[in-house]
């Protein structure tokens, strides 16, 4: 999958589907960690490139995991940011 840096920000929703907010993830926010549901085809390098180029946010590390459902495969990424960010 090729991601061009000049893509429109609305194209990012094709790759980054949603922010996951649960009791556990709210606790992780205090540690500067956010969990996103992402396109299962994305690699860690591509995820990092999306955030750093389009949002100017420095990422310390990325952990990914798969959720297997009977209907479809979901992938989530835990992003460890250098600084606390504000998500609206």
DOBA-935949 format. One record per atom (N, C-alpha, C, O, CB): residue in one letter; atom name; x, y, z. Coordinates in Angstrom, 1 decimal, always signed. Glycine has a CB too. Layout:
# residues N
+------+------+--------+--------+--------+
! resn ! name !      u !      v !      w !
+------+------+--------+--------+--------+
!    a !   CA !      X !      Y !      Z !
...
+------+------+--------+--------+--------+
***
This chain:
# residues 88
+------+------+--------+--------+--------+
! resn ! name !      u !      v !      w !
+------+------+--------+--------+--------+
!    x !    N !   +0.8 !   -1.2 !   +0.0 !
!    x !   CA !   +0.0 !   +0.0 !   +0.0 !
!    x !    C !   +0.9 !   +1.2 !   +0.0 !
!    x !    O !   +1.8 !   +1.4 !   +0.8 !
!    x !   CB !   -1.0 !   +0.0 !   +1.2 !
!    x !    N !   +0.7 !   +2.1 !   -0.9 !
!    x !   CA !   +1.5 !   +3.3 !   -1.1 !
!    x !    C !   +0.7 !   +4.5 !   -0.5 !
!    x !    O !   -0.5 !   +4.7 !   -0.9 !
!    x !   CB !   +1.9 !   +3.6 !   -2.5 !
!    x !    N !   +1.3 !   +5.3 !   +0.3 !
!    x !   CA !   +0.7 !   +6.5 !   +0.9 !
!    x !    C !   +1.5 !   +7.7 !   +0.5 !
!    x !    O !   +2.7 !   +7.8 !   +0.8 !
!    x !   CB !   +0.7 !   +6.4 !   +2.5 !
!    x !    N !   +0.9 !   +8.6 !   -0.2 !
!    x !   CA !   +1.6 !   +9.8 !   -0.7 !
!    x !    C !   +1.4 !  +10.9 !   +0.4 !
!    x !    O !   +0.3 !  +11.0 !   +1.0 !
!    x !   CB !   +1.0 !  +10.3 !   -2.1 !
!    x !    N !   +2.4 !  +11.6 !   +0.6 !
!    x !   CA !   +2.4 !  +12.7 !   +1.6 !
!    x !    C !   +1.5 !  +13.9 !   +1.2 !
!    x !    O !   +1.1 !  +14.6 !   +2.1 !
!    x !   CB !   +3.8 !  +13.2 !   +1.9 !
!    x !    N !   +1.2 !  +14.0 !   -0.1 !
!    x !   CA !   +0.4 !  +15.1 !   -0.5 !
!    x !    C !   -1.1 !  +14.8 !   -0.5 !
!    x !    O !   -1.9 !  +15.6 !   -1.0 !
!    x !   CB !   +0.8 !  +15.5 !   -1.9 !
!    x !    N !   -1.5 !  +13.6 !   +0.0 !
!    x !   CA !   -2.9 !  +13.2 !   +0.0 !
!    x !    C !   -3.7 !  +14.2 !   +0.9 !
!    x !    O !   -3.2 !  +14.8 !   +1.8 !
!    x !   CB !   -3.0 !  +11.8 !   +0.5 !
!    x !    N !   -4.9 !  +14.3 !   +0.5 !
!    x !   CA !   -5.9 !  +15.1 !   +1.3 !
!    x !    C !   -6.1 !  +14.4 !   +2.7 !
!    x !    O !   -6.0 !  +13.2 !   +2.8 !
!    x !   CB !   -7.2 !  +15.2 !   +0.6 !
!    x !    N !   -6.3 !  +15.3 !   +3.7 !
!    x !   CA !   -6.4 !  +14.7 !   +5.1 !
!    x !    C !   -7.7 !  +13.8 !   +5.2 !
!    x !    O !   -7.7 !  +12.9 !   +6.0 !
!    x !   CB !   -6.5 !  +15.8 !   +6.1 !
!    x !    N !   -8.7 !  +14.1 !   +4.3 !
!    x !   CA !   -9.9 !  +13.2 !   +4.3 !
!    x !    C !   -9.6 !  +11.8 !   +3.9 !
!    x !    O !  -10.3 !  +10.9 !   +4.2 !
!    x !   CB !  -10.9 !  +13.8 !   +3.4 !
!    x !    N !   -8.5 !  +11.6 !   +3.1 !
!    x !   CA !   -8.1 !  +10.3 !   +2.7 !
!    x !    C !   -7.5 !   +9.5 !   +3.8 !
!    x !    O !   -7.5 !   +8.3 !   +3.8 !
!    x !   CB !   -7.0 !  +10.4 !   +1.6 !
!    x !    N !   -7.1 !  +10.2 !   +4.9 !
!    x !   CA !   -6.6 !   +9.4 !   +6.1 !
!    x !    C !   -7.6 !   +8.6 !   +6.7 !
!    x !    O !   -7.3 !   +7.6 !   +7.3 !
!    x !   CB !   -6.0 !  +10.4 !   +7.1 !
!    x !    N !   -8.9 !   +8.9 !   +6.6 !
!    x !   CA !  -10.0 !   +8.1 !   +7.2 !
!    x !    C !  -10.1 !   +6.8 !   +6.5 !
!    x !    O !  -10.7 !   +5.9 !   +7.0 !
!    x !   CB !  -11.3 !   +8.8 !   +7.1 !
!    x !    N !   -9.5 !   +6.7 !   +5.3 !
!    x !   CA !   -9.4 !   +5.4 !   +4.6 !
!    x !    C !   -8.5 !   +4.4 !   +5.4 !
!    x !    O !   -8.7 !   +3.2 !   +5.4 !
!    x !   CB !   -9.0 !   +5.5 !   +3.2 !
!    x !    N !   -7.5 !   +5.0 !   +6.1 !
!    x !   CA !   -6.5 !   +4.2 !   +6.8 !
!    x !    C !   -6.8 !   +4.2 !   +8.3 !
!    x !    O !   -6.7 !   +3.1 !   +8.9 !
!    x !   CB !   -5.1 !   +4.7 !   +6.5 !
!    x !    N !   -7.1 !   +5.3 !   +8.9 !
!    x !   CA !   -7.3 !   +5.4 !  +10.3 !
!    x !    C !   -8.8 !   +5.5 !  +10.5 !
!    x !    O !   -9.4 !   +6.5 !  +10.2 !
!    x !   CB !   -6.6 !   +6.7 !  +10.9 !
!    x !    N !   -9.4 !   +4.5 !  +11.0 !
!    x !   CA !  -10.8 !   +4.4 !  +11.1 !
!    x !    C !  -11.4 !   +5.1 !  +12.3 !
!    x !    O !  -12.3 !   +5.9 !  +12.1 !
!    x !   CB !  -11.3 !   +3.0 !  +11.1 !
!    x !    N !  -10.9 !   +4.8 !  +13.5 !
!    x !   CA !  -11.5 !   +5.5 !  +14.7 !
!    x !    C !  -10.6 !   +5.4 !  +15.9 !
!    x !    O !   -9.7 !   +4.5 !  +15.9 !
!    x !   CB !  -12.9 !   +5.0 !  +15.0 !
!    x !    N !  -10.8 !   +6.3 !  +16.8 !
!    x !   CA !  -10.1 !   +6.2 !  +18.1 !
!    x !    C !  -10.9 !   +5.3 !  +19.0 !
!    x !    O !  -12.1 !   +5.4 !  +19.0 !
!    x !   CB !   -9.9 !   +7.7 !  +18.7 !
!    x !    N !  -10.3 !   +4.4 !  +19.7 !
!    x !   CA !  -11.0 !   +3.5 !  +20.6 !
!    x !    C !  -11.0 !   +4.1 !  +22.0 !
!    x !    O !   -9.9 !   +4.4 !  +22.6 !
!    x !   CB !  -10.3 !   +2.1 !  +20.6 !
!    x !    N !  -12.2 !   +4.3 !  +22.6 !
!    x !   CA !  -12.3 !   +4.9 !  +23.9 !
!    x !    C !  -13.0 !   +3.9 !  +24.8 !
!    x !    O !  -14.2 !   +3.7 !  +24.6 !
!    x !   CB !  -13.0 !   +6.3 !  +23.9 !
!    x !    N !  -12.3 !   +3.3 !  +25.8 !
!    x !   CA !  -12.9 !   +2.4 !  +26.8 !
!    x !    C !  -12.3 !   +2.8 !  +28.1 !
!    x !    O !  -11.5 !   +3.7 !  +28.1 !
!    x !   CB !  -12.7 !   +0.9 !  +26.4 !
!    x !    N !  -12.7 !   +2.2 !  +29.2 !
!    x !   CA !  -12.1 !   +2.5 !  +30.5 !
!    x !    C !  -10.6 !   +2.2 !  +30.5 !
!    x !    O !   -9.8 !   +3.0 !  +31.0 !
!    x !   CB !  -12.7 !   +1.6 !  +31.6 !
!    x !    N !  -10.2 !   +1.2 !  +29.8 !
!    x !   CA !   -8.8 !   +0.8 !  +29.8 !
!    x !    C !   -8.0 !   +1.9 !  +28.9 !
!    x !    O !   -6.9 !   +2.3 !  +29.3 !
!    x !   CB !   -8.5 !   -0.6 !  +29.2 !
!    x !    N !   -8.5 !   +2.2 !  +27.8 !
!    x !   CA !   -7.8 !   +3.2 !  +26.9 !
!    x !    C !   -7.8 !   +4.6 !  +27.5 !
!    x !    O !   -6.8 !   +5.3 !  +27.3 !
!    x !   CB !   -8.5 !   +3.2 !  +25.6 !
!    x !    N !   -8.7 !   +5.0 !  +28.3 !
!    x !   CA !   -8.7 !   +6.3 !  +29.0 !
!    x !    C !   -7.5 !   +6.3 !  +30.0 !
!    x !    O !   -6.9 !   +7.3 !  +30.2 !
!    x !   CB !  -10.0 !   +6.6 !  +29.7 !
!    x !    N !   -7.3 !   +5.2 !  +30.7 !
!    x !   CA !   -6.1 !   +5.1 !  +31.6 !
!    x !    C !   -4.8 !   +5.2 !  +30.8 !
!    x !    O !   -3.8 !   +5.8 !  +31.3 !
!    x !   CB !   -6.2 !   +3.8 !  +32.4 !
!    x !    N !   -4.8 !   +4.7 !  +29.6 !
!    x !   CA !   -3.6 !   +4.7 !  +28.8 !
!    x !    C !   -3.3 !   +6.2 !  +28.3 !
!    x !    O !   -2.1 !   +6.5 !  +28.0 !
!    x !   CB !   -3.7 !   +3.8 !  +27.6 !
!    x !    N !   -4.3 !   +7.0 !  +28.1 !
!    x !   CA !   -4.1 !   +8.3 !  +27.7 !
!    x !    C !   -3.2 !   +9.1 !  +28.6 !
!    x !    O !   -2.4 !  +10.0 !  +28.2 !
!    x !   CB !   -5.5 !   +9.1 !  +27.5 !
!    x !    N !   -3.3 !   +8.8 !  +29.9 !
!    x !   CA !   -2.4 !   +9.5 !  +30.9 !
!    x !    C !   -1.0 !   +9.1 !  +30.7 !
!    x !    O !   -0.1 !   +9.9 !  +31.1 !
!    x !   CB !   -2.8 !   +9.1 !  +32.3 !
!    x !    N !   -0.7 !   +8.0 !  +30.0 !
!    x !   CA !   +0.6 !   +7.5 !  +29.7 !
!    x !    C !   +1.0 !   +7.9 !  +28.3 !
!    x !    O !   +2.0 !   +7.4 !  +27.8 !
!    x !   CB !   +0.7 !   +6.0 !  +29.9 !
!    x !    N !   +0.3 !   +8.8 !  +27.7 !
!    x !   CA !   +0.5 !   +9.3 !  +26.3 !
!    x !    C !   +0.4 !   +8.2 !  +25.3 !
!    x !    O !   +1.1 !   +8.1 !  +24.3 !
!    x !   CB !   +1.9 !   +9.9 !  +26.2 !
!    x !    N !   -0.5 !   +7.3 !  +25.5 !
!    x !   CA !   -0.8 !   +6.2 !  +24.6 !
!    x !    C !   -2.2 !   +6.2 !  +24.1 !
!    x !    O !   -3.2 !   +6.4 !  +24.9 !
!    x !   CB !   -0.5 !   +4.8 !  +25.3 !
!    x !    N !   -2.4 !   +6.1 !  +22.8 !
!    x !   CA !   -3.8 !   +6.1 !  +22.2 !
!    x !    C !   -3.9 !   +4.9 !  +21.3 !
!    x !    O !   -3.0 !   +4.5 !  +20.7 !
!    x !   CB !   -4.0 !   +7.4 !  +21.4 !
!    x !    N !   -5.2 !   +4.4 !  +21.3 !
!    x !   CA !   -5.5 !   +3.2 !  +20.5 !
!    x !    C !   -6.4 !   +3.6 !  +19.4 !
!    x !    O !   -7.5 !   +4.2 !  +19.6 !
!    x !   CB !   -6.1 !   +2.1 !  +21.4 !
!    x !    N !   -6.0 !   +3.2 !  +18.2 !
!    x !   CA !   -6.8 !   +3.5 !  +17.0 !
!    x !    C !   -7.1 !   +2.2 !  +16.3 !
!    x !    O !   -6.3 !   +1.3 !  +16.2 !
!    x !   CB !   -6.0 !   +4.5 !  +16.0 !
!    x !    N !   -8.3 !   +2.2 !  +15.7 !
!    x !   CA !   -8.6 !   +1.1 !  +14.8 !
!    x !    C !   -8.1 !   +1.5 !  +13.4 !
!    x !    O !   -8.4 !   +2.6 !  +13.0 !
!    x !   CB !  -10.2 !   +0.7 !  +14.8 !
!    x !    N !   -7.4 !   +0.7 !  +12.7 !
!    x !   CA !   -6.7 !   +1.1 !  +11.5 !
!    x !    C !   -7.0 !   +0.0 !  +10.4 !
!    x !    O !   -7.5 !   -1.1 !  +10.7 !
!    x !   CB !   -5.2 !   +1.2 !  +11.7 !
!    x !    N !   -6.6 !   +0.4 !   +9.2 !
!    x !   CA !   -6.7 !   -0.6 !   +8.1 !
!    x !    C !   -5.8 !   -1.7 !   +8.3 !
!    x !    O !   -4.6 !   -1.5 !   +8.6 !
!    x !   CB !   -6.4 !   +0.1 !   +6.7 !
!    x !    N !   -6.3 !   -3.0 !   +8.2 !
!    x !   CA !   -5.4 !   -4.2 !   +8.5 !
!    x !    C !   -4.2 !   -4.3 !   +7.6 !
!    x !    O !   -3.3 !   -5.0 !   +7.9 !
!    x !   CB !   -6.3 !   -5.4 !   +8.4 !
!    x !    N !   -4.2 !   -3.6 !   +6.5 !
!    x !   CA !   -3.1 !   -3.7 !   +5.6 !
!    x !    C !   -1.9 !   -2.8 !   +5.9 !
!    x !    O !   -0.8 !   -2.9 !   +5.3 !
!    x !   CB !   -3.5 !   -3.5 !   +4.2 !
!    x !    N !   -2.1 !   -1.9 !   +6.8 !
!    x !   CA !   -1.1 !   -0.9 !   +7.2 !
!    x !    C !   +0.1 !   -1.6 !   +8.0 !
!    x !    O !   -0.2 !   -2.4 !   +8.8 !
!    x !   CB !   -1.6 !   +0.2 !   +7.9 !
!    x !    N !   +1.3 !   -1.1 !   +7.7 !
!    x !   CA !   +2.4 !   -1.6 !   +8.5 !
!    x !    C !   +2.7 !   -0.5 !   +9.6 !
!    x !    O !   +2.2 !   +0.6 !   +9.5 !
!    x !   CB !   +3.7 !   -1.8 !   +7.6 !
!    x !    N !   +3.6 !   -0.8 !  +10.5 !
!    x !   CA !   +4.0 !   +0.2 !  +11.5 !
!    x !    C !   +4.6 !   +1.4 !  +10.9 !
!    x !    O !   +4.4 !   +2.5 !  +11.4 !
!    x !   CB !   +4.9 !   -0.5 !  +12.6 !
!    x !    N !   +5.5 !   +1.2 !   +9.9 !
!    x !   CA !   +6.1 !   +2.3 !   +9.3 !
!    x !    C !   +5.1 !   +3.3 !   +8.6 !
!    x !    O !   +5.3 !   +4.5 !   +8.6 !
!    x !   CB !   +7.2 !   +1.8 !   +8.3 !
!    x !    N !   +4.1 !   +2.7 !   +8.0 !
!    x !   CA !   +3.1 !   +3.5 !   +7.3 !
!    x !    C !   +2.3 !   +4.3 !   +8.3 !
!    x !    O !   +2.0 !   +5.4 !   +8.1 !
!    x !   CB !   +2.2 !   +2.6 !   +6.4 !
!    x !    N !   +2.0 !   +3.7 !   +9.4 !
!    x !   CA !   +1.2 !   +4.3 !  +10.5 !
!    x !    C !   +2.0 !   +5.5 !  +11.0 !
!    x !    O !   +1.4 !   +6.6 !  +11.1 !
!    x !   CB !   +0.8 !   +3.4 !  +11.6 !
!    x !    N !   +3.3 !   +5.3 !  +11.2 !
!    x !   CA !   +4.1 !   +6.4 !  +11.7 !
!    x !    C !   +4.2 !   +7.5 !  +10.7 !
!    x !    O !   +4.2 !   +8.7 !  +11.1 !
!    x !   CB !   +5.5 !   +5.8 !  +12.1 !
!    x !    N !   +4.3 !   +7.2 !   +9.5 !
!    x !   CA !   +4.4 !   +8.2 !   +8.4 !
!    x !    C !   +3.2 !   +9.0 !   +8.3 !
!    x !    O !   +3.2 !  +10.2 !   +8.1 !
!    x !   CB !   +4.7 !   +7.5 !   +7.1 !
!    x !    N !   +2.0 !   +8.4 !   +8.4 !
!    x !   CA !   +0.7 !   +9.1 !   +8.4 !
!    x !    C !   +0.7 !  +10.1 !   +9.5 !
!    x !    O !   +0.3 !  +11.3 !   +9.2 !
!    x !   CB !   -0.4 !   +8.1 !   +8.5 !
!    x !    N !   +1.0 !   +9.8 !  +10.7 !
!    x !   CA !   +0.9 !  +10.7 !  +11.8 !
!    x !    C !   +1.9 !  +11.8 !  +11.8 !
!    x !    O !   +1.6 !  +13.0 !  +12.0 !
!    x !   CB !   +1.0 !  +10.0 !  +13.1 !
!    x !    N !   +3.2 !  +11.4 !  +11.5 !
!    x !   CA !   +4.2 !  +12.4 !  +11.5 !
!    x !    C !   +4.2 !  +13.4 !  +10.4 !
!    x !    O !   +4.5 !  +14.6 !  +10.6 !
!    x !   CB !   +5.6 !  +11.7 !  +11.5 !
!    x !    N !   +3.8 !  +13.0 !   +9.2 !
!    x !   CA !   +3.7 !  +13.9 !   +8.1 !
!    x !    C !   +2.4 !  +14.7 !   +8.0 !
!    x !    O !   +2.5 !  +15.9 !   +7.8 !
!    x !   CB !   +3.9 !  +13.2 !   +6.8 !
!    x !    N !   +1.3 !  +14.1 !   +8.3 !
!    x !   CA !   +0.0 !  +14.8 !   +8.2 !
!    x !    C !   -0.4 !  +15.6 !   +9.4 !
!    x !    O !   -1.1 !  +16.6 !   +9.3 !
!    x !   CB !   -1.0 !  +13.8 !   +7.8 !
!    x !    N !   +0.0 !  +15.1 !  +10.6 !
!    x !   CA !   -0.4 !  +15.7 !  +11.8 !
!    x !    C !   +0.7 !  +16.4 !  +12.6 !
!    x !    O !   +0.5 !  +17.0 !  +13.6 !
!    x !   CB !   -1.1 !  +14.7 !  +12.7 !
!    x !    N !   +2.0 !  +16.3 !  +12.1 !
!    x !   CA !   +3.1 !  +16.8 !  +12.8 !
!    x !    C !   +3.2 !  +16.4 !  +14.3 !
!    x !    O !   +3.5 !  +17.2 !  +15.1 !
!    x !   CB !   +3.1 !  +18.3 !  +12.7 !
!    x !    N !   +3.0 !  +15.1 !  +14.5 !
!    x !   CA !   +3.1 !  +14.6 !  +15.8 !
!    x !    C !   +4.2 !  +13.5 !  +15.9 !
!    x !    O !   +4.3 !  +12.6 !  +15.0 !
!    x !   CB !   +1.7 !  +13.9 !  +16.2 !
!    x !    N !   +5.1 !  +13.6 !  +16.9 !
!    x !   CA !   +6.2 !  +12.7 !  +17.0 !
!    x !    C !   +5.7 !  +11.5 !  +17.8 !
!    x !    O !   +5.1 !  +11.5 !  +18.8 !
!    x !   CB !   +7.3 !  +13.4 !  +17.8 !
!    x !    N !   +6.0 !  +10.3 !  +17.2 !
!    x !   CA !   +5.6 !   +9.0 !  +17.7 !
!    x !    C !   +6.8 !   +8.3 !  +18.3 !
!    x !    O !   +7.8 !   +8.2 !  +17.6 !
!    x !   CB !   +4.9 !   +8.1 !  +16.7 !
!    x !    N !   +6.8 !   +7.9 !  +19.5 !
!    x !   CA !   +7.9 !   +7.1 !  +20.1 !
!    x !    C !   +7.9 !   +5.7 !  +19.7 !
!    x !    O !   +8.9 !   +5.2 !  +19.3 !
!    x !   CB !   +7.8 !   +7.2 !  +21.7 !
!    x !    N !   +6.7 !   +5.0 !  +19.8 !
!    x !   CA !   +6.7 !   +3.6 !  +19.3 !
!    x !    C !   +5.2 !   +3.2 !  +19.0 !
!    x !    O !   +4.3 !   +3.9 !  +19.3 !
!    x !   CB !   +7.2 !   +2.7 !  +20.4 !
!    x !    N !   +5.1 !   +2.1 !  +18.3 !
!    x !   CA !   +3.8 !   +1.6 !  +17.8 !
!    x !    C !   +3.7 !   +0.1 !  +18.1 !
!    x !    O !   +4.7 !   -0.7 !  +17.8 !
!    x !   CB !   +3.6 !   +1.9 !  +16.3 !
!    x !    N !   +2.6 !   -0.3 !  +18.7 !
!    x !   CA !   +2.3 !   -1.7 !  +18.9 !
!    x !    C !   +1.0 !   -2.0 !  +18.2 !
!    x !    O !   +0.1 !   -1.2 !  +18.2 !
!    x !   CB !   +2.2 !   -2.1 !  +20.4 !
!    x !    N !   +0.9 !   -3.1 !  +17.4 !
!    x !   CA !   -0.3 !   -3.5 !  +16.7 !
!    x !    C !   -0.7 !   -4.8 !  +17.2 !
!    x !    O !   +0.0 !   -5.7 !  +17.6 !
!    x !   CB !   +0.0 !   -3.4 !  +15.2 !
!    x !    N !   -2.1 !   -5.0 !  +17.0 !
!    x !   CA !   -2.6 !   -6.4 !  +17.3 !
!    x !    C !   -3.9 !   -6.5 !  +16.4 !
!    x !    O !   -4.5 !   -5.6 !  +16.0 !
!    x !   CB !   -2.9 !   -6.6 !  +18.8 !
!    x !    N !   -4.2 !   -7.8 !  +16.1 !
!    x !   CA !   -5.3 !   -8.1 !  +15.3 !
!    x !    C !   -6.5 !   -8.7 !  +16.2 !
!    x !    O !   -6.3 !   -9.3 !  +17.2 !
!    x !   CB !   -4.9 !   -9.2 !  +14.2 !
!    x !    N !   -7.7 !   -8.3 !  +15.7 !
!    x !   CA !   -8.9 !   -8.8 !  +16.4 !
!    x !    C !   -9.6 !   -9.7 !  +15.3 !
!    x !    O !  -10.1 !   -9.1 !  +14.3 !
!    x !   CB !   -9.8 !   -7.7 !  +16.9 !
!    x !    N !   -9.7 !  -10.9 !  +15.5 !
!    x !   CA !  -10.4 !  -11.8 !  +14.5 !
!    x !    C !  -11.8 !  -12.0 !  +14.9 !
!    x !    O !  -12.2 !  -12.4 !  +16.0 !
!    x !   CB !   -9.7 !  -13.2 !  +14.5 !
!    x !    N !  -12.7 !  -11.6 !  +14.0 !
!    x !   CA !  -14.1 !  -11.7 !  +14.1 !
!    x !    C !  -14.6 !  -12.7 !  +13.1 !
!    x !    O !  -13.9 !  -13.0 !  +12.1 !
!    x !   CB !  -14.8 !  -10.3 !  +13.9 !
!    x !    N !  -15.8 !  -13.3 !  +13.2 !
!    x !   CA !  -16.2 !  -14.2 !  +12.3 !
!    x !    C !  -16.5 !  -13.5 !  +10.9 !
!    x !    O !  -16.3 !  -14.2 !   +9.9 !
!    x !   CB !  -17.5 !  -14.8 !  +12.7 !
!    x !    N !  -16.9 !  -12.3 !  +10.9 !
!    x !   CA !  -17.2 !  -11.6 !   +9.7 !
!    x !    C !  -16.0 !  -10.9 !   +9.0 !
!    x !    O !  -15.8 !  -11.0 !   +7.8 !
!    x !   CB !  -18.2 !  -10.5 !  +10.0 !
!    x !    N !  -15.1 !  -10.3 !   +9.8 !
!    x !   CA !  -14.0 !   -9.6 !   +9.2 !
!    x !    C !  -12.8 !   -9.5 !  +10.2 !
!    x !    O !  -13.0 !   -9.7 !  +11.4 !
!    x !   CB !  -14.4 !   -8.2 !   +8.8 !
!    x !    N !  -11.7 !   -9.1 !   +9.7 !
!    x !   CA !  -10.5 !   -8.9 !  +10.5 !
!    x !    C !  -10.3 !   -7.4 !  +10.8 !
!    x !    O !  -10.4 !   -6.6 !   +9.9 !
!    x !   CB !   -9.2 !   -9.5 !   +9.7 !
!    x !    N !  -10.0 !   -7.1 !  +12.1 !
!    x !   CA !   -9.8 !   -5.7 !  +12.5 !
!    x !    C !   -8.4 !   -5.7 !  +13.0 !
!    x !    O !   -7.8 !   -6.6 !  +13.6 !
!    x !   CB !  -10.8 !   -5.3 !  +13.6 !
!    x !    N !   -7.7 !   -4.5 !  +12.9 !
!    x !   CA !   -6.4 !   -4.3 !  +13.4 !
!    x !    C !   -6.4 !   -3.0 !  +14.2 !
!    x !    O !   -7.0 !   -2.0 !  +13.8 !
!    x !   CB !   -5.4 !   -4.2 !  +12.2 !
!    x !    N !   -5.8 !   -3.0 !  +15.3 !
!    x !   CA !   -5.7 !   -1.9 !  +16.2 !
!    x !    C !   -4.2 !   -1.6 !  +16.5 !
!    x !    O !   -3.3 !   -2.5 !  +16.5 !
!    x !   CB !   -6.4 !   -2.1 !  +17.5 !
!    x !    N !   -3.9 !   -0.3 !  +16.6 !
!    x !   CA !   -2.6 !   +0.2 !  +16.9 !
!    x !    C !   -2.5 !   +1.0 !  +18.2 !
!    x !    O !   -3.4 !   +1.9 !  +18.4 !
!    x !   CB !   -2.0 !   +1.0 !  +15.7 !
!    x !    N !   -1.6 !   +0.7 !  +19.0 !
!    x !   CA !   -1.3 !   +1.5 !  +20.2 !
!    x !    C !   -0.2 !   +2.4 !  +19.9 !
!    x !    O !   +0.9 !   +1.9 !  +19.7 !
!    x !   CB !   -1.0 !   +0.6 !  +21.5 !
!    x !    N !   -0.4 !   +3.7 !  +19.9 !
!    x !   CA !   +0.6 !   +4.7 !  +19.5 !
!    x !    C !   +1.1 !   +5.3 !  +20.8 !
!    x !    O !   +0.3 !   +5.8 !  +21.6 !
!    x !   CB !   +0.0 !   +5.7 !  +18.6 !
!    x !    N !   +2.4 !   +5.3 !  +21.0 !
!    x !   CA !   +3.0 !   +5.9 !  +22.1 !
!    x !    C !   +3.6 !   +7.3 !  +21.6 !
!    x !    O !   +4.6 !   +7.3 !  +20.9 !
!    x !   CB !   +4.2 !   +5.0 !  +22.7 !
!    x !    N !   +3.0 !   +8.4 !  +22.1 !
!    x !   CA !   +3.4 !   +9.7 !  +21.6 !
!    x !    C !   +4.5 !  +10.2 !  +22.6 !
!    x !    O !   +4.5 !   +9.9 !  +23.7 !
!    x !   CB !   +2.3 !  +10.6 !  +21.5 !
!    x !    N !   +5.3 !  +11.1 !  +22.0 !
!    x !   CA !   +6.3 !  +11.8 !  +22.9 !
!    x !    C !   +5.7 !  +12.8 !  +23.8 !
!    x !    O !   +6.1 !  +12.9 !  +24.9 !
!    x !   CB !   +7.4 !  +12.5 !  +22.0 !
!    x !    N !   +4.7 !  +13.5 !  +23.3 !
!    x !   CA !   +4.0 !  +14.5 !  +24.1 !
!    x !    C !   +2.5 !  +14.2 !  +24.1 !
!    x !    O !   +2.0 !  +13.5 !  +23.2 !
!    x !   CB !   +4.2 !  +15.9 !  +23.5 !
!    x !    N !   +1.8 !  +14.6 !  +25.2 !
!    x !   CA !   +0.4 !  +14.4 !  +25.3 !
!    x !    C !   -0.3 !  +15.2 !  +24.2 !
!    x !    O !   +0.0 !  +16.4 !  +24.0 !
!    x !   CB !   -0.2 !  +14.8 !  +26.7 !
!    x !    N !   -1.2 !  +14.6 !  +23.5 !
!    x !   CA !   -1.9 !  +15.4 !  +22.4 !
!    x !    C !   -3.4 !  +15.5 !  +22.8 !
!    x !    O !   -3.9 !  +14.8 !  +23.6 !
!    x !   CB !   -1.8 !  +14.6 !  +21.1 !
!    x !    N !   -4.0 !  +16.5 !  +22.1 !
!    x !   CA !   -5.5 !  +16.7 !  +22.3 !
!    x !    C !   -6.2 !  +16.2 !  +21.1 !
!    x !    O !   -6.0 !  +16.6 !  +20.0 !
!    x !   CB !   -5.8 !  +18.2 !  +22.6 !
!    x !    N !   -7.2 !  +15.3 !  +21.4 !
!    x !   CA !   -8.0 !  +14.8 !  +20.3 !
!    x !    C !   -9.4 !  +15.2 !  +20.5 !
!    x !    O !  -10.0 !  +15.1 !  +21.6 !
!    x !   CB !   -7.9 !  +13.2 !  +20.3 !
!    x !    N !  -10.0 !  +15.9 !  +19.5 !
!    x !   CA !  -11.3 !  +16.4 !  +19.6 !
!    x !    C !  -12.3 !  +15.4 !  +19.0 !
!    x !    O !  -13.5 !  +15.7 !  +19.0 !
!    x !   CB !  -11.4 !  +17.8 !  +18.8 !
+------+------+--------+--------+--------+
***
